[in-house]
Amino acid sequence: MLKEKFDLTGKVALVTGSTRGIGKAIGDAFEEYGANVIRHNTKVCDLADPAAIDTWFDQLEAEGMMPDILVANASIQAKIPWTEFPLDEAQKEMQVNFFATLRMFQRCYPKMKAQKWGRMIVVGSVNERRPHPEMCVYAATKSAQENLVRNIARQVAAEGITVNNLCPGVFFTDRNKDCLADPEYGPKVAAAIPAHYYAMPEDAAGTALLLASDAGRYITGSTIMVDGGLALPG
């Protein structure tokens, strides 16, 4: 009975940034459980371009492929001291990490509301609670996403739609693999995590599957840390 609640057969799932890393692992898990997964990278749609988002969703709507499940995973980050952070870079991060999420939520909502079922998931970051000193803008965009999740979740819960925030900690992905492979830096990072090891992309997939399926239908407005305890106080 419980196994059936994880079944995504017949659902259309759009996962941004899903050709590699955490997004790919989430997309793979959704496919394994029966979803029709729409894969995304910048060649499909550049989230830095607001007009491109609407053009893309217009096409999806015309093809009858509007998502039942949306995972806003794609994001960008720059490591620059806050005193030197260029405004244009900050605006780009806000567009890709926050405004694009808002617009995609807006475009997916009518179908989800009409069918009384939908899942909106953002992939946040442990930086919401433990901000890196050179990624203040990135942390701010992720905190904005988390606030958006809590706000929208309350408004759409009665319509069968859940909205949640999945927050990875330190994951061995293309973005982090060089620094984590460093024989000095990598072990220091692992030692700072209570679990004493960093995660692989697949470690986020189970949580995403729970939030996307009927198994997680009573979870909404939540932030779930997938971080080996990194965000815990102390």
N, C-alpha and C positions, 0 to 999 in steps of 0.2 A: 504493500500500500504506500509506504513512504517513498519507495523507488519511483512510483508513478508520479508523485508530486514534483519530481525533478525533471520530468519529461518535457521537452520543449518542441515536440513535433508539431509542425504547422505554424510555428512562430517565426517571424522575420526579425532578425537581430542585426542591428547596425553597431559595429564596434569601430570607433575611430582609432587610427594608429595601430591597425591590427595585422600588419604584415611582418611585425617583429616584436620581440620583447613581451611585456605583460599583455598588451593588446592581442598579440597572436595567440598566446596561451589561453586567454579568455575566449577568443573566437573558436579555437580548436575544441575547447570544452563544450561550448554551445553546440557545435556541429556534432560532437559525439553524442549529445543528448537530443539530437533531432532537429535543431533549429536550422533555418536557411540564413546563413551568415553573410552579410554584406561587408566585404573587406575594404578598408580605407587606408590610403596614404596621401601624401601631398599631390601626387600625380592624378589622383581621382578627384580631389577637392582640396584647395589650399585654404585652410581655416583662417589664415591671415587676411583673406579677401572676403568681406561680408557678402558681396554680390555673388561670389562663387558658391556660397552655402545655399542661397535661395535657388540658384540655377540648378544645383545638384538635387535639392529636394523637389523641385518642380519635376525633374526627370524621374525621380523615384516614384512620385505620385502618379505620373502619367503611365508608368510601367506597373502600377499596382503593387509597389514594393515599399510602401511606407512602413517604418519599423513598428513592431509591437514592443520591442526591447531596444533601448538606446543606451550604449555605454560610451560616455565621453571620456575617452582614455588619452587621446593625443594631447600633448602639451609641449611647450618649449621653455627653456631656462637658460639664463646667462649668469655666470659667476663674476660679478663685478661689485666692488665696494659701493655702498649706497651713496657715498659722497660723490662718486664719479659716474653713477648710472645714467646713461643717456635717456632722455625723455622718449625718443622715438623707439628705443628698444623696450622701454617700460610699456608703452602703448601697444606695441606688437604682442608682448606677453599677455597683456590684459585681453586683447582681442582673441588670441588663439585659446588661451586657458579659461577665460570667463565669458566674454561676449558670444563666442561661437557656441558655447554650451547653452547659454540662454536662448539663442536663436534656434538651435536644434530642438530644444525642449518645446519651444513655441510651435515649431512645425510638426512635431510628433503628437502633440497634445490632442488635436481634434479627433484623430483616429482612435487614440486610446480612450478618450472620453466616450465616443460613440459606441465602442464595443465593451465598455465597462471593464477594461483590463489593459494594463500597461506597466512597463518597468522603465524607470529612468535612473541610471547609475552614473555617478561621476567617479573617476579614479583620482583621488586627491593625493595627499602626500603627508608623511610624518613631519614635514616642514611646517605644517599647520600648528604643531605643538612644540616642535624643536627646530626653529628656523635657523638655517645656515647663515652665518654673518655676511656672506657674499651673494646670497640669493634672496634678499629681502623682498624684491618684487615678485618673484616666483611664489614665495610663501604667502604674500598678500593675495595673489590671484587664487591660490588654493583655499585660503581662508574665506575669500569671497564666494567661491563655489560652495563651500560647506554651509554658509549662511543661506545661499540660494536654495540648497537642498532642504534645509529645515523650514524655510518659508513656504516653498511650493508644496512640500509634503503635506502640510496641514490643510492646504486648500483643495487638494485632489484626492485625499485618502478615501472619501466616501464614494468616489467614482471608480474604485477598483484599481487605482494607480498607486504604485509605491515609488518613492524617490529616496535614494540612499547614496552615501559617500563611502567608498572603499579606499582606505588609506594605506598604501604600501610603505614599508620602511626601506631598508637598504636591500636592493635587489641586484643580482648579477645580470645586467642587461647590456646592450650595446653602449648605452649612455655611460655606464659605470665600469665596464669591464677593464678598461686600461688602468684606472686608479686602484681597483680592487685586486688586480693581478700584481700590483707592485708588492714586492716581498717585505717591504717595511710598512707601507701604508695599509695594505689589506688586513694584516693581523691586528693592527690597532683599531680599525673599524669594527672588526668582529668582536674584539674584546670589550668594546663599548656597548655592545648589544647584550641584554640579559641572557638571551638564548645562546650567545657566543658563536653565532654563525649568521651569514647573510643568506637571503632567500634566492631562489630561482624563479623565473617567470611563472612556472606552473603552480607555485605556492599561492598565487592570487586567484587561480581559476576556480577553486572550490567555493570560495566566498562569493565570487561573482555569480556562479551557478545557483547558489542558494538565493541570492537577492533577485535573480532573474526569473526564478521558477515559483510555482505555487507552494513549494516547501518553505519559502520565505515570505509568504503573502502578508504576514502580520508584522513584518519589520518595515518601518518607514520613518523617514526623517532621522535616520541613524548614521553615525560615523563609526565604521568598524575598522579598527587598526589591524593591519596584517604586517607586523613589524618586529616580531620576536621580543616584544616588551620594551622596545626602544623609547617609546613615548611615555612610559610609566614614570611617575615622579620618584625622585630619590637617586 
